[in-house]
Amino acid sequence: MKIQLWSYNYDPEPTGIGPVSTTLACALHARGHEIDVIAAHPHYPAPEWGRRVLPYRERRDSIDVLRLPLWVGRGTGFQRYRQELTFMAALSAALPTMRRADISIVASPSFPALLPAMIAHRAKNTPWVLWLHDILPDGATATGLIREGSVALRGARRLEREAYARTTLVVALSEAFRENLLMKNVPDRKIRVIYDPATRAPTKGRVPCTAESLRHSSPWRLLSMGNIGFSQGLAPLVEAFEARDRAGSGDVRLLITGVGVAASEVASKIRDDRVQMLGMLTDDALEHELQDATLALVSQHHSGTEFNIPSKIMNFMAYGLPIVAAVNPASEVAKIVKESNGGWVVDSSDPASFPEKLAELRAKPEEVALRGAAALRYAHEHFTVPAFAERFEDVLHDVLASGSRAR
């Protein structure tokens, strides 16, 4: 197949959607398909790659990538709108230059970019699959980026409805996403659930923690990685962790990698060296932290709406790291952790339960070792790249076989 992947984020971005989109493109290319990628100039989670004002093409891992400029900024709501809208404008301007494909995969976010995607695929009568990473109208209201009842929200809801109606199929990241879509009257026949894969694995193998090694290890290293945004809800967790004295927290050190708009708020809660913010790490430095970690932290702001599934959970499990998930107990993340027996769930609406759980685990090295092994088994069963690529390939074949076209 000739496949076009529209993805706002792509290699060399180290976290978020970029590694997942890159993994999909490379895996489909390895299966014999011709892949053409349309992406923004790399910018996430921080603008570390300079600035480009004109489109350009590059070749990465034998894959052609069209890069489009955008006005980078995420510090305020206005800057986020401006960044998204400039990408939408660049994408619209580039439409006449894009190559024809048998089928397209359109990743969201970017959310406004769905408008030129709909226009382009309708004009070319080409089928397209909406790959839904975030349910952005819901996420924007949950984090306060868009106010309920605002003109912006009404416009976003309309664009969301149109995208669901016009796409040939929606690939959702979880069953929670499926339920959200069904509540919005998206037909079940148009929805497929495919979990993201682990996008990295230990470069030299990782020796699993044993009860004996944990018993003699001090301090334990709890690792958080990825974007530090408002949806992660890290600040109250750090504050609760710092509120317990060193003995009460069970001799655990919290290491936070990455950058993001909430990083300064998180930093303001740090009181001593038990919490360290390491910033954006090189791949080798991040590998070192993953190799040395004892536990992993996955956090999500507690709200009634689940609008994303952090891909870090798949990577942590691939390293055999047992997960402390500070999330909504009814969330998909909680479901994965419980089903895998690869960690523990604490309610993120009760931040004090987070350090309490750490103190409890410090006294249970046998249980920690067993859950790390369970996490690794679950990753091998559910989050491998070949299985992910095969599921996606099956979806694309099904769409083309059905003869469905863009609306």
Secondary structure, DSSP 8 states (H G I E B T S, - for coil): -EEEEE-S--TT--STHHHHHHHHHHHHHHTT-EEEEEEE-S-SSS--S---SS-EEEEETTEEEEEE------SSHHHHHHHHHHHHHHHHHHGGG----SEEEEEE-SSTTHHHHHHHHHHHT--EEEEESB-HHHHHHHTTSS-TT-HHHHHHHHHHHHHHHHSSEEEESSHHHHHHHHHTT--GGGEEE---------TT------HHHHHT--SEEEEE-S---GGG-HHHHHHHHHHS-TTTTTSEEEEEE---TTHHHHHTT--STTEEEEES--HHHHHHHHHH-SEEEEE----S---B--THHHHHHHTT--EEEEE-TTSHHHHHHHHHT-EEEEETTSTTHHHHHHHHHHT-HHHHHHHHHHHHHHHHHH--HHHHHHHHHHHHHHHHHHT----
